[in-house]
Amino acid sequence: MKLLIFVSAILILAVVLGYSTLVPGMSVKGLVDSADEIVVGRIERVRQIGSGDVVYNGVKYPRSDYQADINVDETIKGAVPSRARYKFVLSFSTPSADQWGNVAEGRLEPNTYRIIFLSNTSSGYRFASPYYPSIPASPTACGENWQVQLGKDAYHVVLQRVLELLCTDSTPDEKQSALFVLQWDQDSDAAPFLQAVLSLPAVKSDATLRMCIVGALLHWKDLSVLPMAEEDLFDPSAKSRSWPKLNLVLAISSLEPQTSIPLLARVLRSPDAEDRLAAARFLEYTNSPKALPILLSALDDSDRQVQFAVMQSLGNLTNQHEWRPTTIDADSHWNACIQHWHEFEARLGNKRKIAP
C-alpha cells in the first residue's frame, strides 16, 4: 500500500500545471530494471539554468531547465557499483515525456537524500522514469547489530536503503515515505525487514506506521501480526488517521475467508461509519458466499454510504449487477434495490433453514 493505499499496476489521472496525463503506478522493480545507473546521495542544490518551450504530441508546454548538485555516497547499479563518494552534476528539464509521449513533471528537490535512477543517452544522463526520478533513502544504516539484510543484487540493495529509514533517526514523515514506496504485489521480500522494525519503539508507538506495516505483512499472509491488527481495529484508544485503518481492512480481506470474514463482520459493526464503509466495500474481495449474510445484516445501516457499499458488494458477489444503485439519492431505483436485497435475504434465510 501506495500505501499508503498500497495500489499497483494501475493508471491514475493526474492534473499537473494545467494539463492532464496518465501516471503509471510506481514500481521499485521496474525502476531498477529500467535504469542503467542507480546512485544514492544527497541533493545539495537545484538551480534553474534556463527556460523555453517544448512540444509533445503537437502541444506546446513551458519548459524549465535545471542543474542538480549531488553528493553521491554509493553507486548501486552502473559500470562499477561501489561505495566511492564523488560529486555529480545532473542536468534535467521539466516537463519531459515517456516513450509513449505522455507528459510528466518528475524533478529533484534540494536538501533531500534520494536514490536516483538514470538512463544513459548519447547526450548524457536522463531520468529512467520521468514520473519517478528518485525515491527516498536513509543516509545511514540500521546499525552494527541489525541482522536483516535483504540481498546484494540491485533491487534488494535499493529496497534495503529505502527501508533503513524505518530503523534510523528519521522523522515520522520520512518513515512513512519509505512505506509508500512498497507495492503489495511486488515487494514481499521486504517482509523480514518490516517484521524486525515492528519491535522498535519509534515504529511500535506510531499507530500510522504500525498499521501500514501490519497491513503489508497481512497481505503477504503473515498471520503472526493478526493480534496487532485486531488491537488497532478494535481498541478505541488506538488513534490514527483513517487511511491506515482502511489499508488494514483491505489487507484483511485478502486472507482466507475463515479468517477474514469474522474480522470484517466485527468491523461492519463498528460505531465509526468510515470503518463500516471499508468493511462493506472489502467484504466483496473475500469472494466468498459466506460474506452475503454479513453484508445483508448491514443493509439498513444508518449511513447511506455504507448501504451503498453493501449493495455494490452484494451485486458483485452474486453477479446481480442490475441491483446495484448508481447513486445514494433516495430515488425509485434505490428503493427497488433495497427491497430486492431484503427479498434476497429472506430467500437466503429460507434456504439455510431447509438445508440438511
Buried (B, 14 or more C-beta within 10 A) or exposed (E): BBBBEBBBEEEEEBEEEEEEBBBBBBBBBBBBEEBBBBBBBBBEEBEEEEEEEBEBEEEEBEBBBBBBBBBBBBBBBBEEBEEEEEEBEBBBBBBBBBEEEBBBBBBBEEEBBBBBBBEBEEEEBBBBBBBBBBBBBBBEEBEEEBEBEBEEEBBBBBBBBBBBBBBBEBEEEBBBBBBBBBBBEBBBBBBEBBBBBBEBEBBBEBBBBBBBBBBBBBBBEBEEBBEBBBEBBEEEEBEBEEBBBBBBBBBBBBBEBEBBBEBBBBBBEBEEBBBBBBBBBBBBBBEBEBBBBBBBBBBEBEBBBBBBBBBBBBBBBBEBEEBBBEEBEEEEBBEEBBEBBEEBBEEBEEEEEEEE
